Amino acid sequence: MAPRILSALAFAATATAFPGSGSSFNATALFGPHVSSGTLIAAFSDPGFASVVGPRWSTWEAPTYVAAIKPATVSDIQQIVKIAGQHQIPFLATNAGHGAATGYGDVQNALNINLAHFNSVSIDVAASRMTVGGGTKFGDVFDPLFAVGKELQTGNTWCVGVMGATLGGGIGAFQGLHGLVIDSLESVEMVTASGALVKASKTVNSDLFWALRGAGTNFGIVTEATFEVHDYTNSGRVVLGQFSFPPAANVSVYSAVASFDRYIPPELALFVSATFNRTAGESRVNVAVIYFGPVADAQPFLDKFDALGPLAKVVRNLTTPDLFGKVLSTGVCNDGGRQNPYHVGLGRTDVATFSKFFGEFDTFAKAHPSYAAVVVAQRYSNVVMGQTPDTATAYPWRDIKTYLLFSNTYTNNSIEGDVDVASKSWRAMFEATSGFSTPHMYVNYDHGDEGPAAKYGARKLAKLRVLKQIWDPHHLFGTPNPLY
Ligand SMILES: Cc1cc2nc3c(=O)[nH]c(=O)nc-3n(C[C@H](O)[C@H](O)[C@H](O)COP(=O)(O)OP(=O)(O)OC[C@H]3O[C@@H](n4cnc5c(N)ncnc54)[C@H](O)[C@@H]3O)c2cc1C
Protein backbone atom coordinates (compact mmCIF):
# COMPACT_ATOMS: atom_id res chain seq x y z
CA MET A 1 0.00 0.00 0.00
CA ALA A 2 1.25 3.48 -0.83
CA PRO A 3 2.25 5.74 2.05
CA ARG A 4 0.20 8.82 2.90
CA ILE A 5 1.87 11.73 1.21
CA LEU A 6 1.78 15.20 2.71
CA SER A 7 2.76 17.07 -0.39
CA ALA A 8 3.12 14.99 -3.47
CA LEU A 9 4.74 17.72 -5.49
CA ALA A 10 7.39 18.50 -2.93
CA PHE A 11 8.20 14.84 -2.45
CA ALA A 12 8.43 14.13 -6.11
CA ALA A 13 10.95 16.94 -6.51
CA THR A 14 13.08 15.98 -3.57
CA ALA A 15 16.31 14.10 -3.99
CA THR A 16 18.31 14.52 -0.82
CA ALA A 17 22.07 14.31 -0.61
CA PHE A 18 23.76 12.44 2.21
CA PRO A 19 27.31 13.70 2.41
CA GLY A 20 28.21 10.74 4.65
CA SER A 21 27.42 8.17 2.01
CA GLY A 22 28.06 10.27 -1.05
CA SER A 23 24.65 9.27 -2.39
CA SER A 24 21.38 11.06 -2.82
CA PHE A 25 17.91 9.73 -2.32
CA ASN A 26 14.26 10.51 -2.46
CA ALA A 27 12.83 9.43 0.89
CA THR A 28 9.37 8.70 -0.47
CA ALA A 29 10.70 6.73 -3.41
CA LEU A 30 13.10 4.76 -1.24
CA PHE A 31 10.91 3.91 1.74
CA GLY A 32 7.38 4.46 0.41
CA PRO A 33 6.91 1.14 -1.39
CA HIS A 34 7.95 -0.80 1.73
CA VAL A 35 5.92 0.84 4.51
CA SER A 36 2.24 0.91 5.45
CA SER A 37 -0.25 3.55 4.36
CA GLY A 38 -0.24 5.17 7.81
CA THR A 39 3.44 6.10 7.53
CA LEU A 40 4.26 9.75 6.92
CA ILE A 41 7.36 10.76 4.99
CA ALA A 42 8.72 14.25 4.37
CA ALA A 43 11.89 15.80 3.10
CA PHE A 44 13.34 18.76 5.03
CA SER A 45 12.33 21.09 2.20
CA ASP A 46 8.74 19.89 2.27
CA PRO A 47 6.16 22.20 3.88
CA GLY A 48 4.81 19.25 5.88
CA PHE A 49 8.21 18.39 7.38
CA ALA A 50 7.38 19.93 10.78
CA SER A 51 4.47 17.56 11.27
CA VAL A 52 6.56 14.49 10.50
CA VAL A 53 9.84 15.18 12.31
CA GLY A 54 9.99 14.47 16.06
CA PRO A 55 9.87 17.36 18.53
CA ARG A 56 13.06 18.81 20.00
CA TRP A 57 13.46 20.25 23.50
CA SER A 58 16.79 22.08 23.11
CA THR A 59 18.06 24.05 20.12
CA TRP A 60 21.64 23.59 21.40
CA GLU A 61 23.56 20.86 19.51
CA ALA A 62 20.41 19.79 17.69
CA PRO A 63 20.60 17.03 15.08
CA THR A 64 20.08 18.06 11.46
CA TYR A 65 17.78 16.06 9.24
CA VAL A 66 17.32 15.89 5.50
CA ALA A 67 14.14 13.85 5.82
CA ALA A 68 11.80 12.45 8.44
CA ILE A 69 9.60 9.40 8.58
CA LYS A 70 6.84 8.60 11.04
CA PRO A 71 6.21 4.88 10.93
CA ALA A 72 2.80 3.45 11.81
CA THR A 73 3.62 -0.22 12.46
CA VAL A 74 6.45 -2.29 13.85
CA SER A 75 6.95 -3.78 10.42
CA ASP A 76 7.45 -0.21 9.09
CA ILE A 77 10.28 0.33 11.58
CA GLN A 78 11.87 -2.95 10.53
CA GLN A 79 11.75 -1.94 6.85
CA ILE A 80 13.06 1.57 7.53
CA VAL A 81 16.04 0.32 9.56
CA LYS A 82 16.83 -2.38 7.02
CA ILE A 83 16.69 -0.03 4.04
CA ALA A 84 18.56 2.80 5.78
CA GLY A 85 21.27 0.30 6.76
CA GLN A 86 21.56 -1.04 3.22
CA HIS A 87 21.92 2.49 1.82
CA GLN A 88 24.20 3.76 4.59
CA ILE A 89 21.73 6.45 5.48
CA PRO A 90 22.44 7.80 8.98
CA PHE A 91 19.32 7.95 11.13
CA LEU A 92 18.14 8.76 14.63
CA ALA A 93 14.95 7.40 16.14
CA THR A 94 13.39 9.93 18.50
CA ASN A 95 10.42 10.19 20.76
CA ALA A 96 9.99 13.18 23.08
CA GLY A 97 13.20 14.88 21.89
CA HIS A 98 14.69 15.63 25.29
CA GLY A 99 18.11 14.20 24.54
CA ALA A 100 20.59 17.08 24.86
CA ALA A 101 24.35 16.57 24.52
CA THR A 102 27.02 17.31 21.94
CA GLY A 103 26.45 13.79 20.58
CA TYR A 104 23.06 14.89 19.24
CA GLY A 105 24.86 17.55 17.25
CA ASP A 106 26.94 14.75 15.73
CA VAL A 107 23.78 13.47 14.02
CA GLN A 108 24.06 15.42 10.78
CA ASN A 109 22.11 15.25 7.52
CA ALA A 110 20.28 12.23 8.83
CA LEU A 111 16.87 10.61 8.60
CA ASN A 112 14.66 11.17 11.64
CA ILE A 113 12.50 8.20 12.61
CA ASN A 114 9.72 9.71 14.71
CA LEU A 115 8.23 7.14 17.12
CA ALA A 116 5.16 9.23 18.00
CA HIS A 117 2.71 6.62 16.70
CA PHE A 118 3.94 4.12 19.29
CA ASN A 119 2.38 5.74 22.33
CA SER A 120 0.30 2.93 23.78
CA VAL A 121 -0.22 2.02 27.46
CA SER A 122 -1.83 -1.16 28.72
CA ILE A 123 -1.96 -2.28 32.36
CA ASP A 124 -2.60 -5.78 33.67
CA VAL A 125 -3.67 -4.91 37.21
CA ALA A 126 -3.87 -8.49 38.50
CA ALA A 127 -0.36 -9.28 37.25
CA SER A 128 1.04 -5.86 38.22
CA ARG A 129 2.46 -5.37 34.73
CA MET A 130 2.36 -2.41 32.36
CA THR A 131 3.26 -2.57 28.68
CA VAL A 132 4.05 0.65 26.84
CA GLY A 133 4.92 1.45 23.25
CA GLY A 134 8.34 2.79 22.34
CA GLY A 135 6.91 6.27 21.72
CA THR A 136 5.29 6.74 25.14
CA LYS A 137 6.07 9.66 27.45
CA PHE A 138 6.05 9.51 31.26
CA GLY A 139 2.98 11.76 31.17
CA ASP A 140 1.08 8.99 29.37
CA VAL A 141 1.41 6.60 32.31
CA PHE A 142 0.86 8.75 35.45
CA ASP A 143 -2.96 8.88 35.36
CA PRO A 144 -3.62 5.32 34.11
CA LEU A 145 -1.42 3.86 36.87
CA PHE A 146 -2.95 6.05 39.57
CA ALA A 147 -6.46 5.12 38.45
CA VAL A 148 -5.78 1.44 39.20
CA GLY A 149 -3.84 2.01 42.43
CA LYS A 150 -0.39 1.34 40.97
CA GLU A 151 2.86 3.24 40.51
CA LEU A 152 6.12 2.91 38.59
CA GLN A 153 9.36 4.68 39.38
CA THR A 154 9.28 7.15 36.49
CA GLY A 155 11.29 10.24 35.67
CA ASN A 156 10.11 13.44 37.31
CA THR A 157 8.38 15.18 34.41
CA TRP A 158 5.58 14.30 32.00
CA CYS A 159 7.40 15.39 28.86
CA VAL A 160 10.31 12.91 28.79
CA GLY A 161 10.20 9.72 26.72
CA VAL A 162 9.80 6.54 28.80
CA MET A 163 12.29 4.52 26.77
CA GLY A 164 14.82 7.33 26.23
CA ALA A 165 15.11 7.70 29.99
CA THR A 166 14.84 3.98 30.79
CA LEU A 167 17.52 2.82 28.38
CA GLY A 168 20.05 4.99 30.21
CA GLY A 169 18.93 3.76 33.65
CA GLY A 170 16.02 6.03 34.56
CA ILE A 171 16.21 8.11 37.71
CA GLY A 172 13.52 9.94 39.67
CA ALA A 173 11.95 10.70 43.02
CA PHE A 174 10.48 7.18 43.40
CA GLN A 175 14.00 5.78 43.15
CA GLY A 176 14.40 5.46 46.91
CA LEU A 177 11.37 3.19 47.11
CA HIS A 178 11.67 1.21 43.88
CA GLY A 179 15.17 1.63 42.42
CA LEU A 180 16.06 2.74 38.89
CA VAL A 181 13.44 2.46 36.15
CA ILE A 182 15.48 -0.40 34.62
CA ASP A 183 15.08 -2.31 37.87
CA SER A 184 11.38 -2.74 37.01
CA LEU A 185 11.93 -3.43 33.31
CA GLU A 186 10.89 -7.02 32.57
CA SER A 187 11.17 -7.38 28.82
CA VAL A 188 11.27 -5.52 25.54
CA GLU A 189 10.56 -6.08 21.89
CA MET A 190 12.93 -4.22 19.64
CA VAL A 191 14.12 -3.77 16.09
CA THR A 192 17.82 -4.41 15.77
CA ALA A 193 20.30 -3.23 13.12
CA SER A 194 19.46 -6.09 10.75
CA GLY A 195 15.81 -5.07 10.82
CA ALA A 196 14.90 -8.14 12.89
CA LEU A 197 12.27 -7.89 15.61
CA VAL A 198 13.64 -9.57 18.74
CA LYS A 199 12.61 -10.01 22.35
CA ALA A 200 14.96 -9.42 25.25
CA SER A 201 14.49 -10.23 28.91
CA LYS A 202 16.39 -11.94 31.73
CA THR A 203 15.77 -15.28 29.97
CA VAL A 204 15.64 -14.38 26.26
CA ASN A 205 18.68 -12.67 24.69
CA SER A 206 19.78 -12.01 28.25
CA ASP A 207 23.11 -10.40 27.28
CA LEU A 208 21.30 -7.92 25.06
CA PHE A 209 18.86 -7.24 27.92
CA TRP A 210 21.83 -6.61 30.21
CA ALA A 211 23.21 -4.04 27.76
CA LEU A 212 19.85 -2.35 27.23
CA ARG A 213 19.65 -1.51 30.92
CA GLY A 214 22.13 1.37 30.96
CA ALA A 215 23.48 1.58 27.40
CA GLY A 216 20.28 0.78 25.54
CA THR A 217 20.20 3.48 22.88
CA ASN A 218 23.24 1.82 21.27
CA PHE A 219 21.41 -1.38 20.36
CA GLY A 220 18.18 -0.75 18.48
CA ILE A 221 14.69 0.71 18.59
CA VAL A 222 12.44 -0.54 21.37
CA THR A 223 8.92 -0.90 20.02
CA GLU A 224 7.35 -2.18 23.24
CA ALA A 225 8.44 -2.64 26.86
CA THR A 226 6.86 -4.36 29.85
CA PHE A 227 7.47 -3.15 33.41
CA GLU A 228 6.59 -4.56 36.79
CA VAL A 229 4.46 -1.94 38.57
CA HIS A 230 3.88 -1.57 42.31
CA ASP A 231 0.85 -0.99 44.51
CA TYR A 232 0.77 2.73 45.09
CA THR A 233 2.40 4.16 48.21
CA ASN A 234 0.22 6.05 50.71
CA SER A 235 -2.78 5.76 48.35
CA GLY A 236 -0.84 7.72 45.75
CA ARG A 237 -0.47 10.85 47.87
CA VAL A 238 2.79 12.70 48.39
CA VAL A 239 3.89 15.66 50.50
CA LEU A 240 5.82 18.41 48.75
CA GLY A 241 7.47 21.22 50.73
CA GLN A 242 9.18 23.97 48.73
CA PHE A 243 11.49 26.44 50.48
CA SER A 244 13.41 29.40 49.09
CA PHE A 245 16.37 30.84 51.01
CA PRO A 246 18.51 33.99 50.69
CA PRO A 247 22.19 33.70 49.70
CA ALA A 248 23.41 33.98 53.30
CA ALA A 249 21.61 30.74 54.20
CA ASN A 250 23.50 28.64 51.65
CA VAL A 251 25.95 27.03 54.10
CA SER A 252 23.26 26.06 56.59
CA VAL A 253 21.07 24.66 53.81
CA TYR A 254 23.90 22.64 52.26
CA SER A 255 24.91 21.43 55.74
CA ALA A 256 21.33 20.23 56.34
CA VAL A 257 21.45 18.38 53.02
CA ALA A 258 24.85 16.89 53.90
CA SER A 259 23.36 15.49 57.12
CA PHE A 260 21.46 13.04 54.87
CA ASP A 261 24.67 11.67 53.33
CA ARG A 262 24.86 8.75 55.72
CA TYR A 263 21.15 7.92 55.57
CA ILE A 264 18.14 9.27 53.75
CA PRO A 265 14.81 7.44 54.12
CA PRO A 266 13.63 5.68 50.93
CA GLU A 267 10.38 7.67 51.04
CA LEU A 268 12.27 10.98 50.95
CA ALA A 269 13.73 12.80 47.95
CA LEU A 270 15.46 16.20 48.13
CA PHE A 271 15.98 18.67 45.30
CA VAL A 272 18.38 21.47 46.17
CA SER A 273 18.75 24.13 43.52
CA ALA A 274 20.58 27.38 42.87
CA THR A 275 18.71 29.97 40.82
CA PHE A 276 19.14 33.69 40.24
CA ASN A 277 16.20 35.96 41.08
CA ARG A 278 16.44 38.84 38.60
CA THR A 279 13.86 40.92 40.49
CA ALA A 280 15.75 40.71 43.75
CA GLY A 281 19.11 40.89 42.02
CA GLU A 282 20.56 37.97 43.98
CA SER A 283 20.66 34.19 43.99
CA ARG A 284 18.40 31.83 45.84
CA VAL A 285 19.06 28.41 47.24
CA ASN A 286 15.86 26.38 47.02
CA VAL A 287 14.89 23.07 48.59
CA ALA A 288 12.08 20.74 47.58
CA VAL A 289 11.25 18.09 50.18
CA ILE A 290 9.31 15.24 48.57
CA TYR A 291 7.92 12.61 50.91
CA PHE A 292 5.89 9.61 49.76
CA GLY A 293 3.89 9.14 52.95
CA PRO A 294 1.59 10.87 55.41
CA VAL A 295 2.13 14.51 56.39
CA ALA A 296 2.96 13.54 59.97
CA ASP A 297 5.87 11.39 58.76
CA ALA A 298 7.11 14.16 56.46
CA GLN A 299 6.94 16.79 59.19
CA PRO A 300 10.41 16.31 60.74
CA PHE A 301 12.01 16.83 57.33
CA LEU A 302 9.89 19.88 56.59
CA ASP A 303 10.74 21.27 60.04
CA LYS A 304 14.45 20.78 59.45
CA PHE A 305 14.42 23.19 56.51
CA ASP A 306 11.77 25.48 57.95
CA ALA A 307 14.08 26.09 60.90
CA LEU A 308 16.68 27.64 58.56
CA GLY A 309 14.60 30.76 57.92
CA PRO A 310 13.22 30.53 54.37
CA LEU A 311 12.07 33.65 52.55
CA ALA A 312 9.14 31.66 51.18
CA LYS A 313 7.60 28.27 51.90
CA VAL A 314 4.78 26.23 50.38
CA VAL A 315 3.73 22.80 51.66
CA ARG A 316 1.24 20.73 49.72
CA ASN A 317 -0.32 17.29 49.88
CA LEU A 318 -0.72 16.10 46.29
CA THR A 319 -1.46 13.07 44.18
CA THR A 320 1.63 11.70 42.49
CA PRO A 321 0.26 12.51 38.98
CA ASP A 322 -0.07 16.14 40.12
CA LEU A 323 3.43 16.13 41.62
CA PHE A 324 5.13 14.82 38.48
CA GLY A 325 2.70 15.90 35.77
CA LYS A 326 2.10 19.43 37.01
CA VAL A 327 4.33 20.83 39.76
CA LEU A 328 7.71 19.29 38.87
CA SER A 329 7.07 19.75 35.15
CA THR A 330 6.35 23.46 35.41
CA GLY A 331 8.88 25.51 33.49
CA VAL A 332 11.02 22.58 32.36
CA CYS A 333 8.92 20.97 29.65
CA ASN A 334 8.84 23.79 27.10
CA ASP A 335 10.47 22.92 23.79
CA GLY A 336 12.69 25.29 21.83
CA GLY A 337 15.00 26.90 24.40
CA ARG A 338 18.79 26.80 24.25
CA GLN A 339 19.72 24.23 26.92
CA ASN A 340 23.36 23.32 27.41
CA PRO A 341 23.62 20.85 30.30
CA TYR A 342 26.53 19.71 32.44
CA HIS A 343 26.42 17.07 35.15
CA VAL A 344 28.31 15.31 37.94
CA GLY A 345 27.35 12.27 40.01
CA LEU A 346 28.25 12.67 43.67
CA GLY A 347 28.90 10.17 46.45
CA ARG A 348 28.93 12.87 49.13
CA THR A 349 27.84 16.44 49.78
CA ASP A 350 30.89 18.60 50.28
CA VAL A 351 29.48 21.74 51.88
CA ALA A 352 32.56 23.86 51.13
CA THR A 353 32.36 22.98 47.43
CA PHE A 354 28.64 23.68 47.23
CA SER A 355 29.10 27.01 49.00
CA LYS A 356 32.05 28.05 46.80
CA PHE A 357 30.03 27.12 43.73
CA PHE A 358 27.04 29.13 44.99
CA GLY A 359 29.16 32.26 45.35
CA GLU A 360 30.63 31.86 41.87
CA PHE A 361 27.20 31.11 40.40
CA ASP A 362 25.85 34.33 41.92
CA THR A 363 28.74 36.36 40.47
CA PHE A 364 28.38 34.72 37.07
CA ALA A 365 24.61 35.31 36.91
CA LYS A 366 25.07 38.98 37.84
CA ALA A 367 27.62 39.43 35.07
CA HIS A 368 25.46 37.62 32.47
CA PRO A 369 21.90 38.99 32.48
CA SER A 370 20.59 36.44 29.95
CA TYR A 371 21.78 33.46 32.04
CA ALA A 372 18.74 31.68 33.49
CA ALA A 373 20.13 28.42 34.81
CA VAL A 374 18.76 26.06 37.42
CA VAL A 375 21.54 24.04 39.02
CA VAL A 376 19.81 21.23 40.84
CA ALA A 377 21.11 18.46 43.09
CA GLN A 378 18.75 15.48 43.25
CA ARG A 379 19.35 13.38 46.37
CA TYR A 380 17.72 9.94 46.51
CA SER A 381 18.23 6.91 48.70
CA ASN A 382 20.25 4.36 46.76
CA VAL A 383 19.64 1.49 49.17
CA VAL A 384 16.98 -0.28 47.05
CA MET A 385 18.85 0.26 43.79
CA GLY A 386 21.98 -1.00 45.55
CA GLN A 387 20.26 -4.32 46.17
CA THR A 388 20.55 -5.13 42.46
CA PRO A 389 24.09 -6.42 41.92
CA ASP A 390 26.38 -4.22 39.85
CA THR A 391 26.90 -7.12 37.43
CA ALA A 392 23.16 -7.53 36.73
CA THR A 393 22.85 -4.54 34.38
CA ALA A 394 25.07 -2.35 32.24
CA TYR A 395 24.15 0.69 34.33
CA PRO A 396 27.43 1.46 36.11
CA TRP A 397 26.76 3.95 38.91
CA ARG A 398 24.51 2.46 41.57
CA ASP A 399 26.68 4.24 44.14
CA ILE A 400 25.68 7.77 43.04
CA LYS A 401 23.83 9.47 45.88
CA THR A 402 23.27 12.88 44.31
CA TYR A 403 22.76 13.74 40.64
CA LEU A 404 23.94 17.31 40.14
CA LEU A 405 22.64 18.88 36.93
CA PHE A 406 23.65 22.27 35.56
CA SER A 407 20.60 23.08 33.47
CA ASN A 408 22.11 26.04 31.63
CA THR A 409 19.65 28.19 29.70
CA TYR A 410 20.29 31.54 28.02
CA THR A 411 18.73 33.69 25.34
CA ASN A 412 21.92 35.48 24.33
CA ASN A 413 24.07 32.89 22.57
CA SER A 414 27.15 35.08 22.78
CA ILE A 415 27.56 34.04 26.44
CA GLU A 416 27.89 30.37 25.48
CA GLY A 417 31.69 30.41 25.71
CA ASP A 418 31.55 31.87 29.22
CA VAL A 419 28.88 29.34 30.25
CA ASP A 420 31.06 26.47 29.03
CA VAL A 421 34.17 27.75 30.84
CA ALA A 422 32.28 28.29 34.11
CA SER A 423 30.41 24.97 33.91
CA LYS A 424 33.57 22.98 33.21
CA SER A 425 35.27 24.62 36.16
CA TRP A 426 32.30 23.91 38.47
CA ARG A 427 32.07 20.33 37.22
CA ALA A 428 35.77 19.76 37.94
CA MET A 429 35.38 21.30 41.39
CA PHE A 430 32.51 18.96 42.29
CA GLU A 431 34.26 15.95 40.75
CA ALA A 432 37.29 16.57 42.95
CA THR A 433 35.19 16.35 46.14
CA SER A 434 32.62 13.80 44.89
CA GLY A 435 34.01 10.97 46.97
CA PHE A 436 34.66 8.99 43.77
CA SER A 437 38.09 8.33 42.28
CA THR A 438 36.72 8.35 38.71
CA PRO A 439 34.03 10.54 37.12
CA HIS A 440 30.52 9.12 37.55
CA MET A 441 28.16 10.53 34.91
CA TYR A 442 24.54 9.55 34.40
CA VAL A 443 24.48 9.01 30.64
CA ASN A 444 21.15 10.81 30.19
CA TYR A 445 22.49 13.98 31.82
CA ASP A 446 25.77 14.17 29.95
CA HIS A 447 27.22 17.21 28.23
CA GLY A 448 29.01 15.06 25.70
CA ASP A 449 32.71 15.55 26.43
CA GLU A 450 32.99 13.07 29.32
CA GLY A 451 34.02 9.99 27.30
CA PRO A 452 32.50 6.50 27.40
CA ALA A 453 34.21 5.34 30.62
CA ALA A 454 32.56 8.13 32.64
CA LYS A 455 29.12 7.27 31.23
CA TYR A 456 29.29 3.49 30.95
CA GLY A 457 32.02 2.58 33.45
CA ALA A 458 35.41 1.30 32.26
CA ARG A 459 34.63 -2.15 33.72
CA LYS A 460 31.48 -2.49 31.55
CA LEU A 461 32.88 -1.32 28.23
CA ALA A 462 34.55 -4.53 27.05
CA LYS A 463 31.32 -6.54 27.28
CA LEU A 464 29.26 -3.71 25.81
CA ARG A 465 31.60 -3.48 22.83
CA VAL A 466 31.44 -7.25 22.22
CA LEU A 467 27.64 -7.04 22.25
CA LYS A 468 27.75 -4.03 19.95
CA GLN A 469 29.77 -6.06 17.48
CA ILE A 470 27.10 -8.78 17.56
CA TRP A 471 23.95 -6.64 17.43
CA ASP A 472 25.02 -3.46 15.61
CA PRO A 473 28.37 -4.05 13.91
CA HIS A 474 27.98 -1.09 11.55
CA HIS A 475 27.06 1.35 14.35
CA LEU A 476 23.65 2.36 13.04
CA PHE A 477 22.54 3.25 16.57
CA GLY A 478 24.03 5.25 19.41
CA THR A 479 25.60 8.30 17.76
CA PRO A 480 24.50 10.61 20.61
CA ASN A 481 26.10 8.46 23.30
CA PRO A 482 28.61 6.12 21.65
CA LEU A 483 30.46 3.27 23.35
CA TYR A 484 33.75 4.28 21.72
C1 LIG B 1 13.27 18.48 31.12
C2 LIG B 1 13.98 17.15 31.28
C3 LIG B 1 13.67 16.35 32.35
C4 LIG B 1 14.32 15.13 32.52
N1 LIG B 1 14.00 14.35 33.59
C5 LIG B 1 14.57 13.13 33.73
C6 LIG B 1 14.25 12.29 34.83
O1 LIG B 1 13.46 12.65 35.69
N2 LIG B 1 14.83 11.07 34.89
C7 LIG B 1 15.71 10.63 33.94
O2 LIG B 1 16.20 9.51 34.06
N3 LIG B 1 16.07 11.42 32.91
C8 LIG B 1 15.52 12.64 32.79
N4 LIG B 1 15.89 13.45 31.74
C9 LIG B 1 16.87 12.96 30.77
C10 LIG B 1 16.18 12.04 29.77
O3 LIG B 1 16.12 10.75 30.30
C11 LIG B 1 16.97 11.96 28.46
O4 LIG B 1 17.06 13.24 27.91
C12 LIG B 1 16.31 11.01 27.47
O5 LIG B 1 17.25 10.65 26.49
C13 LIG B 1 15.11 11.63 26.80
O6 LIG B 1 14.40 10.73 26.00
P1 LIG B 1 13.37 11.36 24.93
O7 LIG B 1 12.61 10.30 24.30
O8 LIG B 1 12.63 12.43 25.63
O9 LIG B 1 14.36 12.10 23.94
P2 LIG B 1 14.81 11.76 22.42
O10 LIG B 1 15.79 12.86 22.11
O11 LIG B 1 13.64 11.58 21.56
O12 LIG B 1 15.59 10.39 22.58
C14 LIG B 1 16.74 10.35 23.36
C15 LIG B 1 17.56 9.11 23.01
O13 LIG B 1 16.78 7.97 23.30
C16 LIG B 1 16.64 7.16 22.14
N5 LIG B 1 15.29 6.59 22.16
C17 LIG B 1 14.13 7.20 22.42
N6 LIG B 1 13.12 6.32 22.35
C18 LIG B 1 13.67 5.14 22.03
C19 LIG B 1 13.15 3.84 21.80
N7 LIG B 1 11.85 3.57 21.86
N8 LIG B 1 14.03 2.84 21.51
C20 LIG B 1 15.36 3.08 21.45
N9 LIG B 1 15.91 4.29 21.63
C21 LIG B 1 15.06 5.30 21.92
C22 LIG B 1 16.87 8.10 20.97
O14 LIG B 1 17.33 7.41 19.83
C23 LIG B 1 17.93 9.02 21.54
O15 LIG B 1 19.20 8.44 21.43
C24 LIG B 1 15.28 14.70 31.57
C25 LIG B 1 15.61 15.52 30.50
C26 LIG B 1 14.97 16.74 30.36
C27 LIG B 1 15.36 17.61 29.21
The ligand as an ORCA input file, in Angstrom:
! r2SCAN-3c Opt
* xyz 0 1
  C      13.272     18.476     31.121
  C      13.982     17.154     31.280
  C      13.668     16.347     32.349
  C      14.320     15.133     32.517
  N      14.001     14.346     33.587
  C      14.570     13.132     33.732
  C      14.247     12.295     34.832
  O      13.456     12.650     35.692
  N      14.831     11.071     34.893
  C      15.711     10.635     33.944
  O      16.199      9.514     34.058
  N      16.069     11.417     32.907
  C      15.520     12.645     32.788
  N      15.892     13.449     31.739
  C      16.873     12.961     30.770
  C      16.176     12.042     29.765
  O      16.119     10.753     30.305
  C      16.966     11.963     28.456
  O      17.056     13.243     27.911
  C      16.308     11.009     27.465
  O      17.250     10.650     26.493
  C      15.109     11.632     26.803
  O      14.398     10.730     25.996
  P      13.372     11.364     24.931
  O      12.607     10.298     24.297
  O      12.632     12.435     25.630
  O      14.360     12.098     23.938
  P      14.814     11.761     22.424
  O      15.786     12.856     22.114
  O      13.641     11.579     21.562
  O      15.593     10.393     22.581
  C      16.743     10.347     23.363
  C      17.556      9.110     23.012
  O      16.778      7.967     23.301
  C      16.637      7.165     22.142
  N      15.294      6.591     22.158
  C      14.126      7.204     22.418
  N      13.116      6.320     22.352
  C      13.668      5.136     22.034
  C      13.154      3.838     21.802
  N      11.846      3.568     21.862
  N      14.031      2.839     21.509
  C      15.365      3.079     21.448
  N      15.910      4.290     21.626
  C      15.057      5.301     21.921
  C      16.873      8.097     20.971
  O      17.327      7.407     19.828
  C      17.935      9.017     21.538
  O      19.203      8.436     21.432
  C      15.280     14.697     31.575
  C      15.608     15.515     30.496
  C      14.974     16.740     30.359
  C      15.362     17.607     29.211
*
